[in-house]
């Protein structure tokens, strides 16, 4: 499913290689024909917007949007576990799944980085793609809703993922969550956050080394629990 690889590149930090592959990416979107017209058009528009753009401007916009707060973090487990030890275990489980499929990470990103996850999915069989993508949709749909609230063209990527996997249960509540959130003040409280949650993936200790993944490592336990976790982060 090459469309997932295209969406992965569009959601990654912009590089010269991305701009050089715009025609190829647009061709995949058209030829795979996995999206409705109203979902395909915004993705193609996003690709076209890159054609005459300055690479540095694209990179600055990307950093300002995704790297300066928690609400739009592109790490799946940030939205489920924060920096708790539960996130460390979930990360190990996901990494083990990658390794069991022969998928080698060639970047320094954490396993739950969404562009990396989408690239992994693009190499799997359709049934597994759909299961894992549907498991992750509560987080992906929340990000799409938050981007929609900000009027960002990046929402097209998450709308496309909903078009492929379907909307998650509780989509109305997820969109309501995005519409009623207070501003993301992560940067203003960074010192407090680090003091309260000084736990990292690599610092999860033996607990992460011994507990095996018994279920899908992406599964969000329940709609209510996921929404409660979002309310606690505000």
C-alpha positions, 0 to 999 in steps of 0.5 A: 500500500504505497499510499501509506509511504507517500503519507509518511513522507508528507508527514515527515520533516521536509527534505530536498528528497521529498521535493524531488519526488512530488510527481511520483507521490502524486502518481501513487495517490491517483493510481492506487485510488484508495481515497474518495475524491474529497479526501484525495483532492486535499492531499494532491493540493498539499503536494502541489503546494510544495512545488514552488515552496522554499525548503527552509520555509517548509522546514520552519513551518513544520517545526513550529507546528509539530515540535513546539508542544504536546498537542500535535506531537507525532509520537503516538504514545505521547498522546496515550501515556505521556512520559510514563513508564507505560509508554516505555513498555509500549515502545518496546512492544512496538519495536519488537513487532518491527523486528519480528517483521524484519523492519529495521529502523534507519532513523534515530526516531522513536518507534512510535513516530507516526511517519515511521509507523506508516512506512512500516505499515506500507510494507505489510499485508493488507489485513495487518495494515488495516488492523494496526491502522484501526487500532491507532485511529483514536490518536490519529483522528485526534491529531487530524481534528486538532490540525483542522481546528488550526486550519492546517493543510496537514489535516489532509493526511489524517483525513486520508488515513480515516478514509483508508481505515475508517473513523474510530469509535467515539469520533464525535467526542474526539472532535469535540475534545479538539474543539474545546481544548485550551491552548497548548502551553507545553513550552511555558511549563516545560521545567515543571513537566520535566520535573514531574515526568522525568522518565524516558523510553530508555530509562524504563529499566528491566520492566521493559525488557521482560514484559512481552507484547501479548496484544497489538502494541498500538491498541488503545484500551478503550475510548473512555480511557483514551479520552480521559488521558487527554483530559488529564493532559490539559 
